[in-house]
Amino acid sequence: MDALLAPERQDRDASERTSGFATSKLLDQASGIRTEIGDGYPLRVELTGMAYGTQSAVVDDVMFDALPLPLAALDTGTDVYAAVLEVAEQAEQLAMAVNHLSADLRRAVGADPIPWDKGQRPGELVLHALDPLVRRLLAGVQDAGDDLDTIEAGQLAWEQLAWRRSWDVADRLLQAVPLTAYVGRKVSQGEGKPERAYRASSAEASFLKRRAEILHRAAEHRQAEETHRGTRTDR
């Protein structure tokens, strides 16, 4: 999303760890006539991509997507722009948090984490679950303009739904580990460094803490409700 909304159109070559991209000059033109067509204009952006295989000699996959994009998000000085980038970053961070949970659970049973470039990591399931929620938010703030209350309400609603969806994936990982994962294992951190204990309980606690940091609006809202009711629920 940060590439799509780059303040200046640009190209970037792909590397071993980052994707390349080329942004569209049409978005510059759309931003230039924003005042004439209004922030409520139902802009939709089509994106295409290719994933190359060994030494870029073969094409592994071709991707196409289309999504609603608030016209105000093309202006880097608007609250909509900041909100869209924050939501995209939150989705990525939630996927990473679940990947870290998976890695810690695997270490707790004596297995190695799934390599970042091999196999399907559970963070991909998180992104798949969050995809329709992000689209809903993008459509919901298309005509928000400079109405900060509407934008904040949309972000809170997104975080509350993302809170549950990310836990659904995390909970499946926790339910799948054997009881030995709760006993845990000690893993060497390298020569001269102390061993580190990995347990399912500490892995879960770490994920819950990280989720609350990422989805801070939802966490604050839940804390306020729990204080009012005099109850506490972490999940």
Sequence and secondary structure as in RCSB ss.txt:
>XXXX:A:sequence
MDALLAPERQDRDASERTSGFATSKLLDQASGIRTEIGDGYPLRVELTGMAYGTQSAVVDDVMFDALPLPLAALD
TGTDVYAAVLEVAEQAEQLAMAVNHLSADLRRAVGADPIPWDKGQRPGELVLHALDPLVRRLLAGVQDAGDDLDT
IEAGQLAWEQLAWRRSWDVADRLLQAVPLTAYVGRKVSQGEGKPERAYRASSAEASFLKRRAEILHRAAEHRQAE
ETHRGTRTDR
>XXXX:A:secstr
 TTTT SS  EE   SSS  EE  HHHHHHHHTHHHH TT   EEEEEEEEE GGGSSEEEEEEEEEE  GGGGS
TTSHHHHHHHHHHHHHHHHHHHHHHHHHHHHHHTT     TTSS  HHHHHHHHHHHHHHHHHHHTTT TT HHH
HHHHHHHHHHHHHHHHHHHHHHHHHHS THHHH EEE  STTS  EEE HHHHHHHHHHHHHHHTHHHHHHHHHH
HHHHT     
